[in-house]
Amino acid sequence: MNLLTEAIDNCPVIQPLIVLDWKLNAETKEWQVPIKWDDLFPEDSTWESYQDIMDTYPN
């Protein structure tokens, strides 16, 4: 079991593990990516704005 060493407001800080795909949102013309999050189940993957991911996790 991995113990999380970082937390904000008693919530663990999760990191993106992998980008699974990509799509262009027809309404907003914004690229979106489904993210598999580290230490979470695959079914907990979420669609996120590509720009938000790049701004938050530049590496």
N, C-alpha and C positions, 0 to 999 in steps of 0.2 A: 504494500500500500504506500502510495506517495503522500507525503505530508506537504501541504502547500505552505510555502514560506512567505508569500505575499498576500495581503488582504487590504481591502479598502472598505471601511465601515462594516467590518466583520464579515465581508463577502469575499470569497476567493477571487483572485485576479486570474482569469483564464486567458489563454493565448490561442490564436488560430493555429491549427496544425497543418491544414492543407485546404487549398481552393479546389472544389470538386468539379466546377463547371463555370459557365458565365452566360449571361443573357442581357439583351438590351430591353429595358422597360419602355414599352411603346408610348406610354403616357408622359413619362418624365424625360425620356431620351437619355436615361442614366444607366450605365453598366451596373449590373448586380452580379454578385458571386455567392454561391452557397459555401459556407465555411464549416469544415469539420473542426470542432474545438478540442484542444488538448484536454485530456482527462474527462471528457464527456462521451456519452454514448453516441453512435452514429445517428440515431433518431433525434438527437438534440442539435443536429446541424441546423443552421439558420441562413436565410438569404440576407445578405448585407450589401449596402452600397459599396461598390469598388473604391470610390474616392474616400469614403469614411474609413475603410480598412487601411488604405494606403496612408491616410493622415494619422491614424491611431497607431499603426504598426508598420513604420517605414522600413524596417529590416525584414 
